[in-house]
Amino acid sequence: MVDFHPPTNPLFWPGLAVFLLLFETETAWKLIETDLGSLFAEVGLRSYNSE
């Protein structure tokens, strides 16, 4: 699973955008707007880093 979440540092946006444009489809762009953590939690999955 790869989580293409929005970068918190705006300096990372250009690199992410270039990567997505070159190697990913529109689906990856939609994942940026999706809160995967919440969706996974809804079905009972959790991160190993979760307390």
C-alpha positions as CSV (number, residue, x, y, z in Angstrom):
1,M,0.0,0.0,0.0
2,V,1.3,3.4,-0.9
3,D,-0.4,6.4,0.7
4,F,-0.1,9.4,-1.5
5,H,-1.1,11.9,1.1
6,P,-0.8,15.7,0.7
7,P,2.7,16.9,1.8
8,T,2.7,19.1,4.9
9,N,5.7,21.0,3.5
10,P,4.8,22.9,0.3
11,L,8.4,22.4,-0.9
12,F,7.6,18.7,-1.5
13,W,4.6,19.3,-3.8
14,P,6.6,19.8,-7.1
15,G,8.5,16.5,-6.6
16,L,5.3,14.6,-5.8
17,A,3.5,16.2,-8.8
18,V,6.2,15.2,-11.2
19,F,6.3,11.7,-9.9
20,L,2.5,11.3,-10.2
21,L,2.5,12.8,-13.7
22,L,5.2,10.5,-14.9
23,F,4.4,7.2,-13.2
24,E,0.8,7.2,-11.9
25,T,-2.7,7.5,-13.1
26,E,-5.6,9.8,-12.2
27,T,-6.4,7.3,-9.4
28,A,-3.2,8.3,-7.5
29,W,-4.2,12.0,-7.7
30,K,-7.6,11.0,-6.1
31,L,-5.8,9.2,-3.3
32,I,-4.2,12.5,-2.3
33,E,-7.7,13.7,-1.3
34,T,-8.6,10.4,0.5
35,D,-8.0,9.9,4.2
36,L,-6.8,6.2,3.9
37,G,-6.1,6.0,7.6
38,S,-9.7,6.7,8.5
39,L,-11.0,4.3,5.8
40,F,-8.7,1.5,7.1
41,A,-9.7,2.2,10.7
42,E,-13.4,1.8,9.7
43,V,-12.7,-1.8,8.5
44,G,-10.6,-2.6,11.6
45,L,-7.1,-2.1,10.3
46,R,-4.5,-0.1,12.2
47,S,-0.9,1.0,11.8
48,Y,1.8,-0.9,13.7
49,N,2.9,2.6,14.9
50,S,-0.5,3.3,16.4
51,E,-0.7,3.5,20.2
